[in-house]
């Protein structure tokens, strides 16, 4: 087995373990038949969960949707039919499920409900209003007005808001492009607002899972990855204090594999061996440590005096920091491209991924090198490379 293949396997295993350690989020989707719950699910969450997830019936009117590698559990009601017997039975199942919590799932309680109403109907039934009020005593509820087209959908939103229901919000949504004719279509909208409101409501420990599962706000994933990686860089800086700068740069490789795995888990995209191999090929096939370490040292060692002294240790620490920073930021930028492609159903060509990774890394290394040279010439004792 080649070294490169071993590293790819390591990243994939670490990513899988990272995702397993994420505490899943549970969301209840409720509404009458035909309101567009499946369309909403497939456009808010990655992997088209409504179509590809495993739907396990837990009651007659409620099914539990999960998919391996996606830290979310969806409880989907099979249509809230407004005849007395079916409704009574369905509502009892829903509230029993909410009450049982840990008994029905290892993920624990349901954290949020999306109550879906088809906005084209221009009305919401009194029985639905009663149900929303009852649900709101158990969990936070967002009223999602699906297929929101025209002024009537805005008027329905205003009407529901004026009822002062105990809900977290009412949102007009068009989950996917609505084609009116060959020349006219309505683009998707409202999903960003739904994601933002959901983040404000869900518990802190479930936000990482929700960010992994959602595919609407890719920049939120990138921002979270940058924030986490910036803290991780401080650790690699400490490892960089060595008597001879990067005499054994491979010490950083395990740390960097963990870094890449954690970032991949944040994005929650379908990374296969071929994709990771292509990205690693762009950084020398060793996770970046040897390639980037030697590159920076060879260009900067002559600029800073004191090799082998405490200053030499600083050189090594700074090198570790800027090299790991460049690797993290370039990796995040490429995953952003891949995530956006997956969302649009356009997975990038592997050759393009390798070239993109190489370009991003080289640009980041050059920026960091220039900054280190600038800081060294002004004799700064503390260097900051995170941009």
N, C-alpha and C positions, 0 to 999 in steps of 0.2 A: 504494500500500500504506500502510495507516494505521500510525501510530507504535506503537499498541498491538499490532497484528499482528506488526510487526517484532520487538518485545520477546518476544512469545510464541514466535516462530520461534527467536529467539536462545536462550531458555531451553531449548527442546527440543533444539537443536543442541548446546548446551553439556552438557546432561544425557547425550545420546548419546555425546559424546566422553569424558565422565567415566566412563561405564560401560565404554567400550572400553579405557580405561586401567586398569581393575581387573583384577588377575591372577586368572583363573578358578580355581575349586577343582574337583577331580575326585574322584568318589566311586564306588566299586564296590558294587553291590547283588547279593547272591548268596543263593541258597536254592532249595529244591525248588519245583517247579511248584505254584501255588495257595497259597503262603504269604502272599500279600498285598503283594508288592513294589510293584505299581502303586498300590494304595491308600495305602501308606506315602508313596510319592513325591508323589502328588497332594495329600496333606495336610501334608507337611512343607515342600514347596517351592511357590512361587507359580506361576501360569500353568498349573497342572495339567499338568506336564511329561510325565507318562506318556501322556496323551491327545493333547496338542497339540504336543509337542516333535518334532523331526525325528529319527527313529531310523534310524541308518545302520549296517548290519551291518559289523563289522570282522572277524569270524570267523563260523564256522557257529553257534556257541553264545553269541556275545557281540555286543551291539549298543551303539552309542554314541548317547546321547540329548542333544541340544542344542536351544536355542531362542535366536534373536536377541534381544539385550537382557537376557538372563539369564546372568550370568557363572558358570555351573556346567556341568560335563560329567558325565553319569551313564553308567556302564558297567553295563548290565543283563544278567545271565546269563539265558538262556532256559530256566531250570529245571535244577536239578541232579538229574538222574535217576540213580537208584541201580542201574543195570545196568552191568556192567563196561566194555563198549566205549564207550558214550555218556559215562560218567563219565571214563574215561581221556582221551578226546578233549577233553571240555569242560574238564577241569582243566589239560590241557596248554595250551589256548588262553588260559586265565585267567593262568597263570604266565608264559607267553610275553609276554602283554600287559603284565604288571607289570614284566617285565625290560626290555622295549623302551622304555618311557617316552617320551622326546622323539621317538622315531622314528614313533610312531603318532599323535601329536597335538602341535600347537603349544602346548598347555596344559601339556605336560610330564608328570611322573609322577602316578600316582594317590595321593591323600593319605590316604584313609580308606576302610574297608570296613564296610558294614552287612551282617552275616550274619543273615539272617532265618529264624526257625523258627516254625512255627505252634504256639502254646502249647496249642491245643485237642487236639493230638496227644499231649500229655503225655510226649513222648519225643524224644530226639535220637539219631540213628544214630551208631554208632562211626565210620563212614566220614566223617561230618560233623565229628566231633570231631578226626579226623586232619587234615582239610582246614583247620579253624580254626587248628590248631597251625601248619600249614605257612604259611598266609596271614599269621599273626602274625609270622613271621620276615621278611616283606617290608614290610608296612604295618600301622598300628594297626587293630584290629578291635573293633567293638562288636557284641555279640550282641543282636539285637532280637527279642524274643518277641512276635510279632504276634497279634492277636485274643485278647489275654489276658483270659480270663473266669474268675472264681471262684478257689477255693483251689488247683486243680490247676496253674494258671499260676504261682502264687507258689511252689508246691512244685517246679515245673520250674526256675524261676530259682534257687532254693536249691540244687537238685541240681547245676546247671551251675556255680554259684559254688564249690561244695565240690570240684569237680574241679580247681580252681586252674589253669584254662587261662590262657595268656599273652595275655589280652585286656584291653582298656581298661575293659570293663564289660559287665554283663548287665542289660537293661532290659525290663520289662513294658510293652507298648504296646497301646492301643486307638486306632487311627489315626482312626477316625470313629465316629459314634454307631452303636451296635449295637441294633437294634430287636428286642425279644423278643416284644412284643405291642402292641396299640394303647395299652395303659396303661403298659407297662413298657419301658424302654430303658436302656442303659448309655452314659453320656456318654464322649466321647473322654478319654483320659488318657495320660500317659507321654511325650508329645511334647516338653514343656518340658524334661524331664530329658534326653531324647535330644539336644536342641539344646545344652543346657548342657555335656554331656559332649563333644559334638563340638567346641565352641569351645575346650575345654581341650586337645584333641588336635591340631587342625589347625595348620599353620605360621602364624606371625603375618601374613605377607604374603597369606595366603588368607582371613583372617578377614573382611575387608571384603566379599569376594565371597560368602562364606557368609551373612553378615548380609543382604546384598542379596537373595539367593535364597530364604532361609527366610521363612516366613510365620506361624510359630508364635508367636514372641516379638516382638510389635510394639513393646513398650516398650524392648526392646534396641535397635531401630532408632532410636527417638526419643532414647534416651540417647546413642547414638553421634553422632547429628546435633547434639544440644546441645553435646556435648564438642567436636566439630570447629568448630561455629559460634562458640563462646566464644573460640577462638583467632583465628578470622577477624576478630572484632570489634576486636581490638587494631589490626589493619591499617586498618580504616575510621576508627578513632580518630585515627590519624596523618594520614590524608587530611583530617580535619576542621580542621586548623590552617590557616586562611585569613584574610587581612586583614579581610575583611568576612564575618561568619558567613553561610554558605549564600547568598552572592551568586550562586553557580552550583551549586546542589545537585545538578545532573545529573551532576557529576563522580563521584558515588558510584554512579550507576546501573549502569555496567558491573561494578563490584565486587559489587553486590547481585544482579545477574543470575547471576554466577558462584556466589555464595552459595546462591541458590535452586536452581541446577542441581546443585550438589554435594549439597545436602540431598535433592533428589529422587532422585539416584543412590543415596544411602544407603538410602532407603526401598525403592527398586526397585518402584514401583507403576506401573500403566498410566495415565500422564498423557497425555491428548490435548489438542489445541488449545483445545477448548471449556472444559475444566476449568481450564486455566491462565488463560485469558481471564477466566473468572468470578472467579478468585482475585485477579487483577490489578485487576479492576474495583472490588474492595473497598478497594484502596489507592490509588485515583486513576488507575489505568491506566498508571502510569509506573514500576512497580517499587517505588514507595513513597518515592523520594527527595524529590521536590518536595512531595508531599502531607504526609508526615510531617515533613520538615525545616521547612517553613513553620509547621506546626502547633505544633511545639515551640518554635521561635524566637519566634513571636508571643506565646506564653504565658510564656516564661521570660526574654526579653531584658531586661525591666524589673526582674527580680529580682537580676541580677548586674551590678555596675558594671564599667566598664573596656572598653566596646566599642571596638574598633579598636586596643587595646593588646595586650600579651601575654595579659592576662586575657581579652580578647575572643577571642583564638585558642583559649583553653581552653574558652570557651563553645561555639565551633564544634566543637571536638574532642569535647566531651561530648555535644553534640547529635547528631553523627554516630554516636557510640557507642550512645546510647540508642535512636535511631531504627532503626539496623540491628539492634540486639538485639530490639526489639519486632517488627520484620518477621520475623526468623529464628524467634523463639519461637512467634509466632502461626502462621507457615507450618508449623512442625513439628507444632503441635497439630492443625491441619487435616489434614495428611497422615496423622497417626495415626488420625483418624476415617475417612479414605478407605481406609487400609490394612486396618483392621479390617472395614470394609464389604466390601472385595474378598474378604477371607478367608472371610466368611460368605455371599458371593454377593449382597450387597446394596450396590450402588453408589449413593452419595448423590446426590440431585437437585442439579443445577447451581445452582439458585436458593438452595438450602439451603447449598451450599458458599460461595457469595458472601456470604451473610448471616453465616455462621459466621466466615469470614475477617475480615469487617468488625468483628464483635463482639470477636473475639480480639485484633485489632490495637488497637482503641480501648481495651480493658482494659489491654493491655500499655503503651501510650503513657501512659495515665493513671498507672499505677503508676510508670513511669520518671520522668514529670514530677514527681510528688509526691516521689520520692526525690531528684531533682536539686534541687528547691526546699529540701528538708530539709538536704541536704549544703551547699548554697550559704549557707544561713542560719547554719550552724555553721562556715563558712569552711574546709571540708575542701579540701585541695589535691589529693587523689586520690579520684576517684569510682568506685564500683563499681555497675554496673547489672544485672549478670547474676544472675538469680534463677531 
